[in-house]
C-alpha cells in the first residue's frame, strides 16, 4: 500500500477550514464518544471503509458525512481508497481517528490480493465496502480468506433500474456475480426501500441480511451556508418566482424534461428557471432552450461554491431524474424548508411521504410535472413541516443508526 494520504484540515465537506469539532453534531468529540459507548456497548471501536472517490457524485459527499460522524463518535476509521480523485477527496476531515490509504490497484477487482492481505492482518475488524464493485471485491477477498472476516456492503441505488440501459448479457453476468458473492457478506445496507427491494430480487438475500438506513445528509453546515447571500441575480433581486434544480448535466438527471415542463408552466405564470451544475449535456440543453425560445428565462448557471445560499431563496426545487437512489439534494432542500416536486425514482416517494410533503410525478411526463410545479407554488406547505419530514437524515441521527447496526454485525460474526 502507498503511504497515508494526508488531507487538508476540514471538519466537514461544506464547512470553513479551522472550525472546531465542537458543535458539528451538537456535541464535543468526548461527549459524542461517551454517548456512543453507552449506546452501543463498545462493540464498534474501529471500522475500515473500502470506497472509490472517482468524481463529484453524492456517494462521496455522503461518505464524507459518515466518516465525520463516526470519528466524532470516537470510532477509529481507516479509509481504503480504490480511486482518489475528484473534489471531495480533499474535503475529508483531518482527525487523529482517521487514516486514509490509497490501494495500489487501479480497479476494484485488481485490489482483491491487497484486500486478502488486509483481512488476514486485521481478522477482527469490520470491513465496510461502499458501491457494488467494491462490495464484490471485498466479498471475493473474504471468500479467499475462508470467510474469516466480517464484510458489510452498502448500495446507494436500485441496481435493476440503474443498469437497465446497459448491455443485457453484461448485466445478467453482473447480477449472477452479485448472487454468488453477496452471500459471503455479513449484511448489506441499502439507502432506500427501492434499493433494498432490487437487491433482494437480484441476490436472494434474506430480509435479515439487508438493512435500510437513511443517509447522513443534513449537516449543521447547511443552515450556516444557506444564510449567506446568493450570487445569482435572479435570486438576489427577485422579480418573479424562481424554480431551481441542481445536478450533473447528464441524461440521468433529465433536465430536458424539466425545461419542457417549465416552458408549459411559463405560459401560465411568469417565472424563471436556474439549473446549477455542469456536464456533457450543456450544449443539448442550451439548444433546447433556444428551440423553445426561453433562453432568456432559463439559466444554466454551472457550478457554485455555495449552492445552499442559492436554493434557499428559490420558490420551488424540482428533481426531474430518471434514476436515483436517495437523492441528496432533495433532502437538503426539504431541510431548508423549500417546497419540492420530484419524479418517482429511488426513495423519493418515501421521502416526500407519498405526496404529503411534496408532489411526486411519473418519470418523463411533461404535463404532469408542469401541473405539479404549478400546484406546489400555489399552495406551499409551511417550511417547518418540510424540515420535520427529513429529521431521520440529520447527520447525528443517521450516523447513530449506522453505529448501532454495524455494532450488531460486528457481534454477529463472519458470514458462512
Buried (B, 14 or more C-beta within 10 A) or exposed (E): EEEEBEBEEBBBBBBEEEBEBBEBBEBBBEBBBBBBBEEBEEBBBBBBBBBBBBEBBBBBBBBBBBBBBBBBBBBBBBBBBBBBEBEBBEBBBBBEBBBBBBBEBEEBEEBBEBBBEBBBEBEEBBBBBBBBBBBBBBBBBBBBBEBEBBBBBBBBBBBBBBBEEEEEEEBEEBBEBBEBBBBBBBBBBBBBBBBBBBBBEBBEBEEEBBBBBBBBBBBBBBBBBBEEEBEBEBBEEBEEBBBBBBBBBBBBBBBBBBBBBBBBBBEEEEBBBBBBBBBEBBEEBBEBBEEBEBBEBBBBBEEBEBBBBBBBBBBBBBBBBBBBBBBBBBBBBBBBBBBBBBBBBBBBBBBBEEEEBBBBBEBEBBEBBBBBBBEBBEEBBEBEBBBEBBEBBBBBBBBBBBBBBBBBBBEBEBBE
